[in-house]
Amino acid sequence: MQHYISWVIQSKRLIAPTANGWVVIKLGQTKNARHELSDEIFFSSLATLSGILLLTLLMAWLGVRRALQPLSIISENLKSRSPNDRRPLKTPEIREVTPLIDAINNYQQQLLNNLQTMKVFIADASHQIRSSLGGIQGQLDVTLQASDIDDIRSRLVNIRQQHKKLTRLTNQLLAHALVTHRSDSMEPQSIAVNPLVEELLTVIVRDHAHTQIDFSYTAEADNIRIPGDKVSLKEALKNLLENAVRYGPENNQIDIILRPGDANMLEIIIDDSGPGIPAHQRRQAVQRFSRLSADASGSGLGLAIVETVIQAHQGSLKLDRSPSGGLRVVIRIPGARL
């Protein structure tokens, strides 16, 4: 077996009284020994690095587990909570997790508020519908027992009126549910207000062309745009115009004014010549199913729909007295641009 040796030779000349001449130092090592030494150094370093890496991973795992422990506690608390448990989550001692707990509690409170609003709305709606259906059923029972033709005709007219009220109530309930849902999940888009108002006005003028009602429309600026939801805003303006027609006199005068206000505000003003709303009842008028008098024939949802839509657009709704003595409705919506 041959052994290859690597040599290192160093020579130096010495000059001294007792020694004079060249001194040669030879250092040799076989290649096998060199390879064994290099392998020993490599595997020793590898073992050391592996140990350091494993220790680092263990410390990192312990650190992550320690850091995520509050999240595990929150997860277990959420899993074990009853659906009827409305208590907020407790704030942990670790300050870094406090914003997460606050966000969860805030979101939970919003859900509870929406759920409570839905429960109240469903209870009110079911009561209103049952009352209307009960009235129609009573009229039908009496009509079936009547024998006089004129009496039957009169009662059928009453039944038709009750049916029209129920139809309007159902439409208003669906419209209110629609705008409430869209308000909660609204993604604002740019709305061209002028064409929207002109389209609504065209429809309502066409539907009341056979009446003595006069309409006027004034736009102090063209191409006004606002961020919002077109469907909801259209429903709100439609309810305002229908209310102006419904509660106004036969020779009603309805004026619609569209103008830009201060601080990028859009103002929509609707005046009518109706009886108006007394100042002390204006707050009550925008509440759901609120009728200001026993003789009122509406569903009590029109202005409630309008206020829901305007609030979703971060705007304001104001009821006032029109120049003709009727009702003036002033809507102000921010974000208007020309």
C-alpha positions in Angstrom: 0.0 0.0 0.0 1.5 3.2 -1.1 1.4 6.3 1.1 1.7 9.7 -0.5 3.6 12.1 1.7 3.5 15.8 1.5 6.7 17.6 2.5 7.5 21.0 3.8 11.2 21.8 3.7 12.7 24.9 5.3 16.4 25.6 5.2 18.6 28.3 6.8 22.3 29.0 6.9 23.8 29.3 10.4 27.0 31.2 11.1 28.3 30.8 14.6 31.6 30.0 16.3 30.4 26.5 17.2 28.2 25.9 14.2 28.6 26.9 10.6 26.6 25.7 7.6 23.1 25.0 6.3 20.4 23.7 8.6 17.5 21.9 6.8 14.2 21.1 8.5 11.9 18.6 6.8 8.2 18.1 7.9 6.2 15.4 6.2 2.6 14.2 6.5 0.8 11.5 4.5 -2.3 12.5 2.5 -4.4 10.0 4.5 -3.5 11.7 7.7 -4.4 15.1 6.2 -7.8 13.7 5.0 -8.5 12.2 8.4 -7.7 15.5 10.1 -9.9 17.5 7.7 -12.8 15.0 8.1 -12.4 15.2 11.9 -12.6 19.0 11.8 -15.6 18.9 9.4 -17.7 16.5 11.4 -16.8 18.2 14.6 -17.9 21.5 13.2 -21.1 19.9 11.8 -22.0 18.3 15.1 -21.5 21.7 16.9 -23.6 23.6 14.3 -26.3 20.9 14.4 -26.5 21.2 18.2 -26.7 25.0 18.1 -29.4 24.8 15.4 -31.5 22.3 17.4 -31.1 24.5 20.5 -32.1 27.6 18.5 -35.2 25.8 17.1 -36.2 24.6 20.6 -35.9 28.1 22.0 -37.8 29.5 19.1 -40.6 26.9 19.5 -40.8 27.7 23.2 -40.9 31.4 22.5 -43.6 31.1 19.8 -45.6 28.9 22.0 -45.3 31.3 24.9 -46.3 34.2 22.6 -49.3 32.4 21.1 -50.6 31.1 24.5 -53.0 34.1 24.9 -54.4 33.4 21.5 -55.0 29.8 22.4 -56.8 30.9 25.6 -58.9 33.3 23.5 -59.7 30.5 21.0 -60.8 28.1 23.8 -62.9 30.8 25.4 -64.7 31.5 22.1 -65.3 27.8 21.5 -66.7 27.2 25.0 -69.0 30.3 24.9 -72.7 29.9 24.6 -74.5 31.6 21.6 -76.5 33.5 24.2 -73.5 34.7 26.1 -73.2 38.4 25.5 -70.5 39.2 27.9 -67.3 40.8 26.5 -64.1 38.8 26.5 -61.8 39.6 29.4 -58.7 41.6 28.7 -55.6 39.5 29.3 -52.5 40.7 31.2 -50.4 40.8 28.0 -50.8 44.3 26.6 -49.9 43.2 23.0 -53.1 41.1 22.8 -55.4 43.9 24.2 -56.1 45.5 20.8 -57.2 42.1 19.5 -59.6 41.6 22.4 -61.0 45.1 22.0 -61.6 44.5 18.2 -63.4 41.2 19.0 -65.6 42.8 21.7 -66.4 45.7 19.4 -67.3 43.4 16.5 -69.4 41.3 18.9 -71.3 44.4 20.1 -72.0 45.4 16.5 -73.4 42.0 15.8 -75.6 42.1 18.9 -76.9 45.6 18.0 -77.7 44.4 14.5 -79.4 41.3 15.9 -81.4 43.4 18.4 -82.5 45.8 15.6 -83.5 42.8 13.5 -85.6 41.3 16.3 -87.4 44.6 17.0 -88.0 45.1 13.3 -89.4 41.6 12.8 -91.6 42.0 15.9 -93.0 45.3 14.7 -93.4 44.1 11.1 -95.3 40.9 12.2 -97.6 43.0 14.4 -98.4 45.4 11.6 -99.0 42.6 9.0 -101.2 40.6 11.4 -103.2 43.7 12.2 -103.8 44.4 8.5 -104.6 40.8 7.7 -107.0 40.7 10.7 -108.8 43.7 9.4 -109.2 42.2 5.9 -110.3 38.9 7.3 -113.0 40.7 9.4 -114.2 42.6 6.4 -114.5 39.4 4.4 -116.4 37.6 7.1 -118.9 40.4 7.4 -119.2 40.6 3.6 -120.0 36.9 3.3 -122.9 37.4 5.7 -124.3 40.4 3.8 -127.2 40.0 1.4 -127.7 43.6 0.1 -125.8 44.3 -3.1 -125.0 47.9 -2.2 -123.7 46.8 1.2 -121.5 44.1 -0.4 -120.1 46.6 -2.8 -119.3 49.1 0.0 -117.6 46.4 2.0 -115.6 45.2 -1.1 -114.4 48.8 -1.5 -113.2 48.8 2.1 -111.5 45.5 1.5 -109.7 46.8 -1.5 -108.5 49.8 0.5 -107.3 47.5 3.2 -105.5 45.4 0.6 -103.8 48.5 -0.9 -102.6 49.5 2.6 -101.2 46.0 3.2 -99.5 46.0 -0.2 -97.9 49.4 0.6 -96.9 48.2 4.0 -95.3 45.1 2.6 -93.4 47.1 0.0 -92.2 49.5 2.6 -91.1 46.6 4.9 -89.1 45.1 2.0 -87.6 48.5 1.1 -86.6 49.1 4.7 -85.0 45.7 5.0 -83.2 46.4 1.7 -81.7 49.7 2.7 -80.8 48.4 6.1 -78.9 45.5 4.6 -77.2 47.7 2.0 -76.3 50.3 4.7 -74.5 47.6 6.7 -72.5 46.4 3.7 -72.3 49.5 1.6 -69.3 49.9 -0.7 -69.5 53.6 -1.8 -69.5 54.2 -5.5 -69.6 57.5 -7.5 -73.2 58.5 -8.1 -74.3 61.0 -10.7 -77.1 62.8 -8.7 -78.6 64.9 -11.4 -79.7 62.0 -13.7 -80.9 60.1 -10.6 -83.2 62.9 -9.5 -84.4 63.5 -13.1 -85.3 59.9 -13.6 -87.3 59.7 -10.4 -89.1 63.0 -11.2 -89.9 61.7 -14.7 -91.6 58.6 -13.3 -93.6 60.4 -10.6 -94.8 63.1 -13.0 -95.9 60.4 -15.5 -97.8 58.5 -12.7 -99.6 61.7 -11.6 -100.1 63.4 -14.9 -103.9 63.1 -14.5 -103.9 65.0 -11.2 -103.6 68.7 -10.4 -100.2 68.3 -8.7 -97.5 70.5 -10.1 -93.8 69.6 -9.9 -90.8 71.9 -10.3 -87.1 70.9 -10.4 -84.2 73.2 -10.0 -80.5 72.1 -10.2 -78.0 74.8 -9.3 -75.1 72.7 -10.7 -74.7 70.1 -13.3 -72.9 66.8 -13.0 -72.9 66.6 -9.2 -71.5 63.4 -7.9 -71.3 61.9 -4.4 -69.9 58.6 -3.0 -72.6 56.2 -1.9 -75.1 53.5 -2.9 -77.3 54.4 -5.8 -80.1 51.9 -5.0 -80.5 53.1 -1.4 -80.4 56.8 -2.3 -83.0 56.3 -5.1 -85.3 54.5 -2.6 -85.0 57.3 -0.1 -85.8 60.0 -2.6 -88.7 57.9 -4.0 -90.2 57.7 -0.5 -89.9 61.5 0.0 -91.6 62.2 -3.3 -94.4 59.6 -2.6 -95.0 61.1 0.9 -95.2 64.6 -0.6 -97.9 63.4 -3.0 -99.7 61.3 -0.5 -100.1 63.9 2.3 -100.5 66.9 0.1 -103.7 68.6 -1.2 -105.2 67.9 -4.6 -103.5 71.1 -6.0 -100.2 70.3 -4.4 -97.1 72.1 -5.4 -93.9 70.0 -5.0 -90.5 71.6 -5.5 -87.2 69.8 -5.8 -84.0 71.7 -5.4 -80.6 70.3 -6.0 -77.6 72.4 -5.0 -74.0 72.1 -3.8 -73.5 73.4 -0.2 -70.5 74.5 1.9 -67.6 72.1 2.6 -68.4 69.8 -0.3 -71.9 69.1 0.9 -74.8 68.2 -1.4 -78.2 69.6 -0.5 -81.4 68.1 -1.7 -84.5 70.1 -0.7 -88.1 68.9 -1.3 -91.0 71.3 -0.5 -94.7 70.5 -0.6 -97.9 72.3 0.1 -99.3 69.7 2.5 -100.2 70.1 6.2 -96.5 69.8 7.3 -95.3 68.3 10.6 -95.4 70.3 13.8 -91.9 71.0 15.3 -92.6 68.9 18.4 -93.5 65.8 16.3 -90.6 65.9 13.8 -88.4 63.6 15.8 -91.2 61.1 16.2 -91.9 61.2 12.4 -88.7 59.5 11.5 -89.2 56.5 13.8 -90.4 53.2 12.4 -94.2 52.6 12.3 -94.8 56.0 13.8 -98.1 57.7 12.8 -98.6 61.3 13.9 -102.4 61.0 14.0 -105.0 58.2 14.2 -106.3 59.2 10.8 -102.9 58.7 9.1 -103.1 56.1 6.4 -99.4 55.5 5.8 -97.2 52.7 7.0 -95.0 54.9 9.2 -91.8 53.7 7.4 -91.2 56.3 4.7 -89.1 58.8 6.7 -87.5 55.9 8.7 -86.2 54.5 5.4 -84.9 58.0 4.4 -83.1 58.5 7.7 -81.5 55.0 7.5 -80.1 55.8 4.1 -78.9 59.3 4.9 -77.1 58.0 8.1 -75.4 55.3 6.0 -74.1 58.1 3.7 -72.8 60.1 6.8 -75.3 62.8 6.0 -78.1 64.6 7.9 -81.9 64.8 7.5 -83.8 67.9 8.6 -87.6 68.5 8.6 -88.7 72.1 8.5 -91.5 74.3 7.3 -91.7 75.1 3.6 -92.4 78.6 2.2 -95.9 77.5 1.4 -96.6 76.3 4.9 -96.1 72.6 4.1 -93.2 70.3 4.8 -89.6 71.0 3.8 -87.2 68.1 3.8 -83.5 69.0 3.7 -80.9 66.3 3.0 -77.2 67.1 3.3 -74.7 64.5 2.1 -70.9 65.0 2.3 -68.4 64.3 -0.4 -70.0 66.2 -3.3 -67.9 67.2 -6.3 -68.7 68.8 -9.6 
